[in-house]
């Protein structure tokens, strides 16, 4: 009897081993991630989980990049700017691409020491005191935008009627841009972010960049001669170690501010409207208790990050999870996946407005942590407060909504919402 038992134990062990390896093989085959794949962009989170569990260092061949998806790995890379450099751009690009070279200097694609010099200068525009000083004006703008909504129709486009207008007005106001030109700002910003270098879709982005530079060239010349109380005047006449910024550096910062300051907040607001429509109980709690808006915004940033990831370029070989990434190769840091990592957040796919989400990485980490994070958070709190005041209960029409097609930037270009009238 004993030999037969041993025989069957061995057979069962082999079956179990074979089944285990087969499951691993099947899961590996199922993974196909590309940051520009529209079919994944609609709901990337199941793919992110597969990446984290089975391929934490993944090679996306079509986009010529490695992909890091776990919270610990993404955060460590973001903090190690010496190894993970920003100089060659923050989006995946083919080897030898000249796309980033088409833009004027931006500190988001700089490393120290020049990055630190520029950041120290422009950060003066985003001090806690200055950001707090904008609160009343932003609150008034948000209220006025919602007052324009046709209450009788019970419908609106949340992005085009509100989420895209408020951040554009805030950034334009900071720079001193006339109100009549703000709609053009929105068009340029949208064109700048809807780019896919790997498939040659760069014309609109480069055209928008050229238009922004042309617009601000005369604007900058005027502010150098006739400074006013705005950010452009501060940049035009500021110095770093006694040396003023070049025209190219100021213009590059203006382009960066349009994307980082406007697009990120617009997408945060749009994503928030969808998430809160899908989580009615949480929305009703917010409507009843506005003190929860602060933690709710943090959870919204974690749950559906507007910037799903940014790229870095390796300055040396790195071995991570038994995989070697070579010097000069691109690495995509998936913030959106890191924020859904169960290793960092219990029940990460559950939206919980009372969650402690202070270690979410939606705004990055390290020296490139989003300069306007405090402003974006304040805009989101004010906007959601105004929305809950005007329309405490709404639905979104995702069938008719249009997603922003911009690789790892997640948001909507159109988002129809409806609410009960009468």
C-alpha positions, 0 to 999 in steps of 0.5 A, a space after each residue: 500500500 505504501 508504494 502506491 501512496 507514495 506514487 499518488 503523492 508524487 503524481 499529485 505534487 507534479 500536478 500541483 506544480 504544473 498547475 502553478 506554473 501554468 497559472 503563472 504562464 497564463 497570467 503573464 500572457 494576459 498582461 499587455 500594457 502600453 501607456 497609449 493603449 486606448 482600450 486600457 486607458 478606459 480602465 487601467 486598474 485591473 491591468 495595474 494589479 496584474 503588473 504589480 502582482 506578476 511583473 513589477 518591472 515590466 517592459 512595454 516594448 511598443 513605448 520603449 520603456 520599463 514600467 514600475 507599478 508598485 508604490 515602494 518602487 515608484 516612490 523610491 525612484 521618484 526620490 532618487 533623481 540622481 539615478 532616475 533623471 528627468 532631463 530627457 523628458 517625462 513621457 515615454 519616447 522612442 530612442 533618439 527622439 528629438 521631441 523634447 528638444 523642440 520645447 524651451 527649457 522647463 524645470 520639470 525636465 531639468 536636474 540639479 543644480 539648475 532645477 533647484 535654482 529655478 524652483 527656488 525662484 518660481 516657488 515664491 509665487 506658490 507660497 502658502 500665504 499667496 495661495 491662501 490669498 487666492 481663496 476668495 477670488 476662486 470661491 467667487 469664480 466657482 460660484 459664478 460659473 455654477 450660477 450660469 448653469 441652466 437649472 431648468 434643463 437639468 444638464 450640463 457638460 461638467 468639463 466644458 462648462 466648469 472644470 476646464 474654465 475655473 483652472 484656466 481662469 486661475 492660471 491666467 489670473 496668476 500670469 496676468 493674462 487678459 480674460 479675453 484670451 483664456 479660452 485660447 489657453 484652454 485650447 493650447 493646453 489640451 493640444 499640448 497634452 494630447 500627444 503620442 510620440 510613439 505613433 507620430 502624433 506630435 504636430 498639434 502639441 508642437 503647434 500649440 507650444 509655438 503659439 504659446 511661445 509667440 503669445 508670451 514673447 510680446 507679453 514678456 517684453 512688456 512686463 520687463 519694461 512695465 512690471 505689474 502685480 502678477 507672476 509674469 512680472 515676477 518671473 521677468 524681473 527675478 534673478 537667480 544668484 544675481 542673474 535674471 532668467 532668460 526669455 526661453 526659461 520664462 517662456 518654458 515655465 509659462 508652457 509648463 504652468 499651462 499643463 501642470 497648473 491647468 490640465 491637472 486640476 481640470 482632470 482632477 475635477 472631472 475625475 472627481 465628478 465621476 467618482 462621486 457620482 458612482 459613490 452616492 453614499 460618500 457624496 451625500 456624506 460630503 454634502 452633509 459635512 463639508 469638513 470631509 472635503 479635505 480628506 475626500 480630495 486626498 482620496 480622490 487624488 489617490 483613487 483616480 489620479 489625474 497624472 497616472 505616470 511620468 517617465 525618467 531616464 536611467 543614469 546607470 544600470 539598475 537591478 530591481 526584482 531580478 530584472 536589469 534596466 540599462 543606463 539610458 533606458 526610459 522608466 515609467 513611474 506609474 503613480 496611478 498604480 502605486 496609489 492602488 497598491 494593496 501593499 501601501 493601502 488596505 482595500 485600495 479599490 475601495 473609495 473611502 473619504 475617511 481614509 488616511 491617504 497622505 502617502 499617495 503619490 498623485 503629485 509625485 515625490 522628491 524634487 519634482 513634487 508638484 509645485 502647485 499641489 496646494 493650489 490644486 487641492 484648494 481649487 478642488 475643495 472650492 469647486 466640489 463645495 460649489 458643486 454640492 451647493 448647486 447640484 447636491 445630487 447628479 449623474 454622469 453620462 459615461 456613454 457620451 463622455 469623451 476621454 482625454 487621449 494623452 497616454 498617462 494623463 487621465 481625464 475627460 474632454 467632455 463629461 455630460 452630467 444631469 440632475 433632477 429639476 423642480 
